[in-house]
């Protein structure tokens, strides 16, 4: 494997010192770009190992191997490729850039020392003037000269003299016919195109930048304007060509004068026009062309400008028409949206008016029912007065109308102590509650709807019973103070409230000021009553 993986800082130092030219890749196992680019680096290392003209070794080392020693090399990013020559850093490339690595290696001149072989032009057998001339004519396609070329056979002296005389005559005849044309073609075909190259530029490319002589010559010949930048650009663009290292043919250099699109056949004069054509058409298959684009005359330029102006005017008119159409469509959409929003708003307002009317209707119906209830209560009071000789067994307190058919603690008012005594005696005799009528008592309390009085009474009764059921050992929950304002205003005035408490096991004390739970009260009856009160309160 041509990519050497270095396992320690010592191995890294040894690898750098033992190789004249060494490219080290500083990598990390957690780095995604490092992992993706490693196969490309291995392929590059294999290519340079197979190239006998290059002398460069490739190594890779990971940051977890170097640990703190990585700071010695100033690595700030992964991957980083550093070229060492004779143990010293020459240049580095940060990030995945395979072309940048190649440029770095070529610029540093990492060439192998090649010894042996023959000198340029050495080892060839020298030709006679006639044979050299025959070869030049053969390159030009002149078969007559080849047919008349002297054969290397042994002949008699007389025949030899005769053939030489005839050959000389033929040569003179050929030279008389087209001497000028043949000489011009021969000179053109045998002209060395590298002879006119700038020696200084060639020396800079080969010695300072390290490019091979052949590639440097091709870069100057075929590059842009025979400059260093043009030569380097040409070499970088064609370094992977198959014929990059083939000899330069003799004769005049044919340079690319334009670019041709192989998909549509259009000829572009420069790279800017090529890029414009590619962006407009999406074509991507281009090649260099030797076809020169004839410059336009003044009349053709004026006609072209006129044509372009007419085209721009047409485009502008089309754009204006399109903008007008789009503006009309936007206005139509705006009006349509306005109508839809207005219609939706009116619909919402109409729905709101319907809801308000229904609410007012419900309120009027509730008020009507309340008036009817009050009238019924007033009629009931009048009937009660007539039946009790003008006495009313209900009171109208400051908290509202609280009708009650049973008055436990207060007399009808204004009747004297005797009437109070009679009423108290009647009260003690009247309270007879039964556990079988608990549902009836709850129903009677639930019938009080004015001001939610029935619900309040059910809630207080539920609290009284729940305290006893949930805390059977607490003595304070076994006694209900009847002098309490809550009991007097929310339980005592309503038929069925006190009866329910007596039915579940409460009884009045001797003073008549409190209700006390009996010792033999049934816990199951209390629990069932609690559930019934909660259900009635929820239904209320």
Secondary structure by P-SEA (a helix, b strand, c coil): ccccccccaaaaaaaaaaccbbbbbbcccccaaaaaaaaaaaaaaaaaaacccbbbbbbbbccccccccccccccccccbbbbbcccccccccccccaaaaaaaaaaaccccccccccccccccccccaaaaaaaaaaaaccccccccccccccccaaaaaaaaaaaaaaaaaaaaccaaaaaaaaaaaaccccccccaaaaaaacccccccaaaaaaaaaccccccaaaaaaaaaacccccccccccccccccccccccccccccccccaaaaaaaaaaccccbbbbbcbbbbbbcaaaaaaaaaaaaaaaaaaaaaaaaaaaaaaaaaaaaaaaaaaaaaaaaaaaaaaaaaaaaaaaaaaaaaaaaaaaaaaaaaaaaaaaaaaaccccccccccccbbbbccccccccccccaaaaaaaaaaaaaaccccccaaaaaaaaaacccccaaaaaaaaaaaaaaaaaaacccccccccccccccccccccccccaaaaaaaaabbbbcccccbbbbcccccaaaaaaaaaaaaaaaaac
